[in-house]
Amino acid sequence: MFNKKKNNFIYAAIDIGTYSIKILEAVADQGTYTLTKFHIETPSEKIDKKNIQKVVFQALEKANLSAKDIFISLSGQSAVVRFIHMPQMTEEALKQSLAFEADKHMPFAIDDVYINSCILQKKSIDKDKMSVLFAAAKKEVVDQRIQMFKDFGYNVALIDIDAFAVFNAFIMSEPKINKDESFAILNFGSTYTNTVIGSGKIPFFCRDIQIGGEYIIKEAMVKSGLTYEQLISQSKDNEQIKEESLRMPIIQLLDEIRLSFGYYENQYGATVDNVFVTGGFSSFPGILEVLQDALGVNVLRWDPVETFNIGPEIDEEKILNARNSLAVAVGLLSRTDII
């Protein structure tokens, strides 16, 4: 991960969500990483195709970045990831067969997407095969994002996928991972829950579940008859509110999480030992207890920001209060293999 890098390299990560844009800038210098700029833009309306350029421009203006190289990511229906087993071959041979193999596993027409791959393990459970990751992103979306930032005066140096960015952030913040244990990472966004399952420092499963904090909170408000402020206040010390208001709306998400765990267990013969959660909704009172009780495994919250130094230009209290929402942006900054 930590290969030879440029000293004093300034770069920025931009996470475009459904309801907010998170921007982080960092300086990399001899293996030390310092955050120098931080901004969250939360417009009054949902971010979509109609207003994305306006909102991104406003966010960049307020962030006042020094960096011109930026890292971005995609999620949801714009990108697809597949983990497959293939006959053993070299990386070069895999690249040559990329389009043919991807066409068998991707829901998009090959001509409509950019595709990439990497070998995760030279030997999978089947010793005659290797574990391979395929990723595809719609050309239309990628080209539009690149052009948008180019118009704003920035160079898109990296395009990642949200789930992998979250995984990279976790690996960087948890360097002493037990290679013999499997773990899951849940990043609760407003619209999606990024789900990644890995072992050691390798991801073996990822999925964007189309249920996020917004849906759960709205359903909890309807169920309890409380306002958002009342729900938070009473969830802090009322066990009944935790059980009734949270458990029912979250049950659909829990079913999807269990389905993901089951698929991983069937494919790799291993169970998930620990679950690590982040994202804005992970701070909601009682959510960890509900998850742990329902999933039957240890559920822990983790801090994506802790591995970075915080520069004097940043309000430390402000960024620490927002840290649960910064996993994707931090994960993009963690892509030290390209700097």
Secondary structure, DSSP 8 states (H G I E B T S, - for coil): ------TTEEEEEEEE-SS-EEEEEEEEETTEEEEEEEEEE--SS---TTTHHHHHHHHHHHHT-S--EEEEEE-GGGEEEEEEEEE---HHHHHHTHHHHHHHH-SS-GGGEEEEEEEEESS-SSTTEEEEEEEEEEHHHHHHHHHHHHHTT-EEEEEEEHHHHHHHHHHHH-TT--TTSEEEEEEE-SS-EEEEEEETTEEEEEEEES--HHHHHHHHHHHHT--HHHHHHHHTT-HHHIIIIIHHHHHHHHHHHHHHHHHHHHHHS--EEEEEEESGGGGSTTHHHHHHHHH-SEEEE--TTTTSEE-TTS-HHHHHHTGGG-HHHHHHHT-GGG-
